[in-house]
Amino acid sequence: MSWSGRQGVMVPAARAMSDPGATGRFGTYGGRYVPESLIPACHEIETAFREAWSDPEFHGRLDTLLTVYAGRPTPLTPAWRLSRELGITLFLKREDLAHTGSHKINNVIGQALLAHRMGKERLLAETGAGQHGVATATAAALLGLKATVFMGERDIERQELNVLRMNVLGAEVVPVTTGSRTLKDACNEAMRHWVSSVDDSYYCIGSVMGPHPYPWMVREFQRVIGEEARAQCAAELPVGVPDYVVACVGGGSNAAGTFAGFVDTTARLVGVEAEGGAAATFGRAGVLHGFRSLVLQDEDGQVTEAHSVAAGLDYPGIGPEHAQLRDGGRARYETVNDEEVVQALLRLARTEGILAALESSHAVAWVIRAAESGEIAPGSTVMLTLSGRGDKDIASIKELL
Amino acid sequence: MTESLEEFLIARRGMGRPLLVPYVTAGVTPGWTDVVRAYADAGADAVELGFPFSDPMLDGVTIQEAAGRAIAAGTTVKGILQEVATLDVDVPLIAMTYSNLVVQQSTAQFCAALTASGLRGLIVPDSPLEEVGELADAAAAEGLDLVLLAAPSSSRARLREITERSRGFVYALTRMGTTGERGEIPEQAARLGRELKGLTDRPVLFGFGVSNPAQAADLAGHADGVVVASALMRKLLDGARPRELGEYVASMRRALD
């Protein structure tokens, strides 16, 4: 049952962004590029997810937890003063107000319920900014599961607070010392660990990436953002649908969930990437972490290190469905630089009293730039998903000021 | 040497010898091609060459370190192939790499380039049955044997399809997990070996965790031979010279025979 159903407002399901079928293909992207050892696990998860997703009891449990535990529905907040300054009407979908401080909890509660249903004892996860790790540790505690979170050594330094939160919640945080010591390497390590512990462990992937069924499944668990926002926009806006729907993109889970609610409308969909981690903009087709998509890589096919002021966005790939949306022109992807991000974070904080995560501030930065340059016409309506709150970034922000 | 990898290995097996395939990461040291020669001289039946990738999903710490070292030294696919073309060894060479390197231009171009440089086989561990179609066709068109992996977790139906579609040999994983040296050979390896041998006449070789001559001999008793990677690469990373690596392969050869 969708959120809109709970509220008694019927919103038709999106036609695009639907089930990618047994092969997990989004056009030429997606798939299941994992070692033979992991294939049975992928099949098992796909079967379990298909069963759960058509089971009203599973949806009932999920909806209940999202409501009474995660704090859904999250509000749609008009950004009153910033809207006036920019000459547009800007609404913020407040995922920062969800439990644990970001949209990550939606997906993790869904996957943790699934793992529990499958009889798994432990959740494995990788994390960049730490938000997915915190959400995983939280859901594991809630359901009585163990949690092991892989995190790059560099991210551990940048996100000390979130590491502490995971420890307090009872999760084991494993530092990853290989490669660039960031999210990409944490993904490799989590995948390797999964191969050797697949019997009792469930790999809880944090974004719309990885082998099938993860990109589809994670999008479905995040769809709640878009469906809520769509119903909220229908109630708030005279025409029912905003002119622009904007979200930041690393792997792209908050954007995928948001877009899923609007893909069959006239809204223009915009994903905003970090300039140094812009796989949709600068990537080439390739295979990484179990799926085919757009990947930042050198001429020879070695995956290059991404950079962003936001630890959650320095990932060198993008979810396969985003690659398809880009190729088909249904969504466009833009980049902003670190300086714009920091300025946007400050401006939102000082006009609206909302401290957004550095990740989310990428989306804010693009809206500011596009509105001030006239690319977004004056008087337009914009719905922006504020994917998380900025408390975790306060040490980074202090250094940047 | 005009026969295919598979024909070559079957002929060697026909001589009553367990098969031994040592591994080296291409580009890991400036003299890595000397390692290949040393292996061949020491009685290897084929040599597996790792084309280093930045994100080797199925490799443990040793092979990761070797790949990282090779990439840092500027190793490229083109460079490896140029060096391979100069190698004059009397055993087949098999490339091992990940999907992202294979799909850079096209799988057809990649396979053609391997064949042109004299390689006879290809292993792509992150390309399971579901994704292998185009690559299998491209490899077949070039006469390159595409070796598929079989895992302890594979169902019997999948094992049957893997043995049917694999070429050269069937690469049986001794355990669930990454590459790397291990203390014991699990019972599941023997079971997988028996099952695969019951399904195919194609050579079946064990890989992953073959750490010493005694283990190699033990495993070879359950199949047709072994692939040895991390144990050799650890020695190389610790400074062993090609001659010393060759001596170690020779000790494995003796244990197998």
Interface residues (C-beta under 8 A of the other chain):
Chain A: T23 G31 R32 Y33 V34 P35 E36 S37 L38 I39 P40 A41 T178 G179 K184 N188 M191 R192 V195 S196 V198 D199 A285 G286 V287 L288 H289 G290 R292 V295 Q297 D300 G301 Q302 V303
Chain B: F53 S54 D55 P56 M57 L58 D59 G60 V61 Q64 G68 I71 T76 V77 K78 Y98 S99 N100 L101 V103 Q104 P125 D126 S127 P128 L129 E130 E131 L148 L149 A150 A151 P152 S153 S154 S155 R158 I162 L173 R175 M176 G177 T178
